[in-house]
Amino acid sequence: MSSHRTHFLNALMILGVIISITACSDQPERGSAQKSTGQDTKLSVYVVNYPLKYFAKRVGGDLVTVSFPAPHDIDPAFWMPDAGTVGAYQRADLIVLNGANYAKWVDRVSLPQAKLVNTSLGFKDRYASIQGAVIHAHGPQGEHSHGAIAFTTWLDPKLAIEQARAIKQAFVRLRPDQQKAFQAWFDALERDLLDLDTRINEIVSANPKQPLVASHPVYQYLTRRYGLNVRSVHWEPDEVPNDNMWKELTDLLVSHPAQWMIWEGPPLAQTVQKLKSVGVESTVFDPCGNVPEAGDYLTVMRQNASNLALAFPQ
């Protein structure tokens, strides 16, 4: 082979290598065709109860993905997630907590402190206490105590607003360029909650001090917000009260002559009838800690207000 032909072939080979190297350098790395700055993806938000899911979704709109993995047939306050679910919480951008000793599992696992948002921390000095908390059992959770601090903070619309505000502030911290959208969505939610607060105030204003009995000690923040005169027992809507429970109620009615019992959920028909026989009617005020069968947090609370109106005829 002539030296001229050899030089020509070598030149072609070198040119091919150069073209190949240039082409490769122009290609993005696998899996990183467009590296994200974090601002063009939705925030991943995990929450510990349904009210927080509702607030987070209302405030975050289509800029967030909100996850609440607790089963529908359990009280999230006493739920213990499995290891895989805990891992999902750990990988989220934000972990939204209720505070007030809600979700006992949070203290038993390791969660990234920088991702935690305690929505009730701002009114920690206004936590309500449970008087005479006892150990009892209901549902698949088994025996438990509600503890010394009441945790259904969201039943006071004014405190619910503060919880939603804490969520908004956390969103703004991570996505400052989207502050205007978060603020507008928060403002709309705040108006709805203030309207709910006004509605309940109007309902109970006729006779706020009339005696009421609650089927469970979960209404402390509702009671305090509207100055209600409520005493609690430990009854479950789907269980027939035993003789000792009936005696406890009749003894209570001697000093606290309530004509209405407020339930967490619809009570059994036989329980309703027996209550009527002792002069006590029944109505439902659903705390809505878990996802409702129909509607959302706001529709449930509006229905609660209507149900409460039965005990406060105008």
N, C-alpha and C positions, 0 to 999 in steps of 0.2 A: 504494500500500500504506500502511495506517495506521501511525502511529508506534508504537502499542501492539503491532501484529503484528510490526513490525521488531525492537522491543526483545525480544519473546518469542523470535524466531528466533535473535537474537544470543546470548541467554542459553542456549538449547539448544546452540548451537555451542561456547560456552565450557565448558559442563558436559561435553560429549563429549570435549573436549581434556583436561580434568582427569581424567576417568575413564581415558582412554587412557594418560596419563602415569603415573597411579597403578598401572595394570595392568602396564605395562612395568617399573616400578621394583620390582614384586614378583617378576618373573621372574629366575631365575639367569642369569648370563652363559653363552653358548654354550660347551659343553665343560667347564663347571665347576659342575655342579649340586650337587656335594658336594666341596669342595676337600679333598684328602687331606693329612693331617699327616705322611704317610710311615710311620705306625705301623700302618696298616690294610692295607698291601700287603706282598707277599712280598719279601724281599731278593733281588736279582738277583746271583748269584755265578758268576763264571767262574774255572775252574781250569786248570792246565797239564798235569795227568796224571790217570789214573784213580784211584789211591789217594786223592788229595785230593778227588776227586768223591765217593768213597765216604764218606770221613770227614766232609765238609761236609754230605752228605745225612743221615748218621746223627746228627750234632750238631744240624742245623737242622730236621730233620723237615719238617712241612708249612708251616713258616714261611719257607722259602727255596726258590728255584728255582736249581738248580745246572746249569751248562752246561759241557760239555767237547767242543769242536767238532773236535778232531783226528780225521782219518780212522782207521778201525779197522785198516788194514793198514800202519801206519807207527809207528815208534818216536817217541813224542811228544817225547823229549829232543832230537831232531834235526829236528823238524818246523818249517817256516816258514809261518805263516798268511798268507793273502792280505790285502789292504788292508781288504776288507769285514769279515773276521773280526777283524782288529785293532781296527776301529771298534766292533765288538760288545763286545770286552773293555773298551775305553775307556768305554763307556756303562754298564757294570755298576756296581752298588753296591760290590762288592768284587772284587778280582783276587787269587786265592790262588795263591801261588808255592811251589815246593818248596825253592828255595834250593840251595846246594851246586853252583852252576854248571849247574843243570838248566834246560832250555828256553832255549837260547842266543839265540833270537829276542827274548827280553824286553829284552836289552841293545841291540837294533838298532832299536827303535821307541820312540815317546814314549807312556808310560803315566802316568796321574795318580798321583803319588806317594802322595797321601792315601788312595788306594784299595788300595794294595798291601799284601799280608800275606805276609811271608816266614816260612813255618812252621818253618823250621829255624834261624832266626837265634838262637834261645835256646840252641842247642848248637853254635854255629859253631866253638867251640874243640875240638869233638869230631869234626869232619869227618875222614873217612878219605881217604887218598891212594891213587892208582893208581901202582904201581911199574912203570916201563918202559912207559908208555902209548905205543901205536903207532898210526899211521894205517892204517885198513883200510876195507873197503867191504862193505855188505850191504844188501839191499832197495833200495827206490826212493830212499833218502836219498843213495846214493853214498858217496864216501869221507868219512870223518870220524875224529876221535880222541875217545876218551872223556875226555881232559883229565887234569889232575893231581889233581883232586878227584873222589872217588867220589860219585855222586849218588843211589844207590838207598837212601836213608836209611830208607824205610818197611819194609825187610826186617828191621830190628831192631824188634820190637814195642814196646820201651820208647821208642825214638825216634818211632815212629808215634804213640804216645800223646802225646808232646810236640807233634807236629805237629797232632794233633786238638785239643789244648788251646789252641794258638795260634788255631785257627779259632774255637773257642768264645769266646775272649776278644774276637775281632774282631766276632762276632755280638752279644755283650753290649754292646759299645761303641756299636753302632748301634741296638740294640733293648734298652735296659736294662730295660724293663718286661717283657721275655720271658726274663729271666735264669734264672728257675726252670726253665722248660721246657728251655732249652739245657743247663743243668747236669745235669738228669736224663738227657737223651739222651747227653750226653758220658759220664756215669758208666756207662751201659749199654755203650757202646763200649769204655771203658777196661777193664771187666770181661772183655769178649770178647778183647781184645788181651792182657791178663794171662794168661788161660787158654791162649791160643795160645803165649805165651812159656813157660809152665810145661810145656806139652806137648812143645815142641821141646827144652827142657832135659832132660826125662825121656828123650827118644829118644837124644840124643847122649851122655848121661852114661855109657853103657856103655864108650865108647872114643873120646872127643872128639879125641884126637891121632892117630887113624889117618889115613894119607895119602889125600887126595881130589884129584881134578882137576876144575876147572870149565871148561866149554866157552867161557866168556867172562868177562872181568874185571868182573863186576857184583855179586859177593857179598861185598864188603868188610865191610859192616855186619853181615851175617849171620855171617860168619866171626869177626869181633871179638866179637860178643855172646856166642857160644857156644864160643869158643876152638877153632874148627875149624882143621885143618891142611890148607889148600887152596892149590893152585898152579893158575894159569890159563893156558889157551891162547886162541887166537882162532878158534874154529870156529863155523859156523852150522848149526843143526839141519836146514835144508832144502838144504844144499849138501854135495857129496861132497868130503872133504878131499883135497888133492893130495899128491904124494909128499913135498914139503918139510914139510908139516904133519904127516904120519905120522912122519917122521924126528924132528921136534921133539918129538913125544910120546914116542917110544921112548927118545930121549935123556933126557927128563925122568924117565921111569919108572926109570931106572938109579939116580938119587939120591932119587927120590920114588916109591916102589913102590905107587902107588895101585891099588886094585882096583875103584874106582867113579868114573865121570865124571858130574858134575851138569850137566844141560842146561837152557837157558832154555825150550825147547819140545821136543816129541817128535822125535828124530833119525831120519834115513832108515834103513830096515831094513838096507841094505848096510853102513852105517856101524856100526850096532849089532853086526852079525855080525863085522865085521873087528876091532872093539874086543874082542869076546869071544875072538878068536883070539890076542890078546896079553894075555889075562887081565883085561880091564877090562869091568865091567858098566855099564849106563846107567840113570839115573833122572832125573826132571824136577823142577826147582824153578823154577816160573814166576814171574819178578819182577812180573808183572801191572801193567806200566806203562800198558797200554791196556786198554780194556774187554774182559773175557773173553768167549769164545763162549758160555759157560754159567756160571750162578752169579754170585757177586760176589767182592769182595776177600777176605772172610773165608772163604768156601767154598774159594777157590783156595788160600789160605794153609794151611787145614786139610788139603787134599789134598797140598800141598807137604810138610807135616809127615809125612803117611803115606808119601809117596814117599821121603822122606829116611830113614825108618825101615828101608827095605830095605837101606841101607848100614850100618845100626847094629843088627844082630840082638841081641836081648836075651838 
